[in-house]
Amino acid sequence: MKAFKVCYVSSEVVPFASTSQANGLAYTAKSLTTALKDMDQDVRLMMPKYKSINERKYVLREVIRLREVEIKLGEDSKTANGKTAFLPNSKVHVYFLAMPEYFDRKGFYSDPQNDKDYPDNAERFAIFCRGVLETLKLLYWQPDVIHCSDWATALIPYYLKTLYKDDDFFKHTSTVLTV
């Protein structure tokens, strides 16, 4: 049987980023992708590159073809930098989208000083979702399924049905959204 190509997208993945010790989102991302890889599926993870992720500790490396990922949102265009590593103790490839103006902050979703959500969260994760799709194209890796985990990745299915509906690259790609 042919291996499925699964792109798992999450805003949190243990051990890189988790909002609490028992956070289901971050732990599910790790365990599900590891289990899929153990079943010989071609699985890759994508997440934001937060300021708190230690590049030296997790051996993040630049990906030459992902040095300048152009991401459009409305009339604006932003640039991301793609990095990669492996989930520790596994063969699961993880891609990190680095966008300092959006993700080099002390908290993932809110300011730890006042516990208020960042006012630009909608824009931050809308850009991230577009960035995931553009990254896949630059990698020339066409997933059979994009598994979107929680609200921060929920625009990916929408983008595929609207902005990318005529893009042959994603012609055979399905999506799953879990919350």
N, C-alpha and C positions, 0 to 999 in steps of 0.2 A: 504494500500500500504506500502511496506517495505521501510524503510528509506535508502537512499544512504549513503555510507561511503565516505566522501570527505576529502581528505588531501589537504589543500591549502598551497602552499609554496611560500614565498615571502621574499625578502631581506629587505623589509621595511613594518612595520605595525604601524599605529597610535594606541595608543599614545607612543609606545615603541621606534620607530625609523622612522624618516621621514626627507628627505633632504630639504623640504621646507614646508611652511604653506599650500599650495594648491597642494601638490604632489598627483597626481592621483594614483600612485602605492600604497602608504601607506594607503590612505583613501579607495581605492577600496578593499584592503585586509580586512580592518575592516568591511566595510558595507556589502560586499558580504557574508562573513562568518556569520555575525550577522543575515542577512536576511535568509540564509540557515538554521541556527539554529532555527530561529523563525518559519520556515516551518517544524520543527521536523526532519531535516536531521542530521545525525551523522557527524558533521564537526569538524575538528581540523586544527589548524594553525601550521606551522613550520617556524622558522626564525633563523638567527644567533644571538648569545648572544653578542651584542656589549658592549664595555666598558661603553658607556654612559647610558645603561639601569640600572636604579636604582633598585636593587634587593629588597631592603627594602620597597620602595614605592609601587612596584607592587607585592609584596609578592611572589617572585620566590622561588620555593622549589626544592630541589634535588629529582631526581627519582632514587631510589636505583638500579633498573635494567639498568639505563642509566649512571651509574657512569663512566664506561669505554667503550665507543662506539669505537670499533676498525674500522678505515677507511683506506682502501688501495687505493693508487693512484700510479699506476705503480709498481715499486719495493719497494716504500716507504710505511710505515704504520704510521698513526697518531692516536691519541686518543682524543676523544671529551667527554665532560661531558654534559648530558642532564638535563635541568631544566624545570619546568613547572609553569604556572600561568593561570589566566583567563583574557580574554579581560575585561577591566573594564566595569561594568554595563551589563554584558552578561554572558552566560553560555558556551561561546566558549573557549575551552581548547587551550592554546598556548604552544608549546614546543620550547625551545631555545637550540641551540647547542653551547656550550661554547668551544672555541678553542682559548685560549689567544694569541698564536703566530700569529694567523690570524685576530682576531676580536677585540683585546684589543688595539684599535688605536683611535686617536681623530676624524678621519673622517670615514665614511662608505666605500667610494670608493676612496677617494683622500685625500692627506695631506692638511689640512686647511692652513698650513703655506705658501705653494707655489701653491696650487690648482692643483697639478699634480697627476694623477692617481697613485695609488700604483702599482709598477712594477709587483707584484705577484698577481694581481687581478684574473687572469685566474686560477691560482693554488688555491687561496682562495675559489673561488666559485665552482671549480671542486670538491674540498674536501667537501665542504658544501653539494653539490648535492649527493655525495656518502653517506655522513653522514645521510642525510634524509632517504635514502632507508634502511640503516643499522638500524637506529632508529626505523623505522616501524616494522622491523623484531623483534627487541628486545622487542617491546611493544606488539607483537603478534596481531597487529591491521592491518588487510588487507583492504585497501581502495578499493572501486569500481573505484574511479577516483582520480588521483593526478592532481590538477590544479596548473600548474607552471606559475608563474607571472614574466614576463620579462626576460632579458638576464641572470641574475644571477642564474636562476633556469633552464635554457634551456637545460642543459645536462641531466636532469632526464629522459626525454623520450628516449634520445639516450642510456643512460645506461640501461634502461629497455629492449630496443631492441637488445642490444649487450651483455654486461657483465652479465645481469640478465635474459637473454632470456630463460634459462633452469631452472630457479628458480621457483619452484611450488608456492612459497609464493605469487608471483606477477602474476600468471597465468591468473587471471581474472581482473587484474587492467588495466584500460585505462588511458590515459593522455590527458590533454588539455594544450596548451601553449598559453598564451595571452601576447601581447606586447602593 
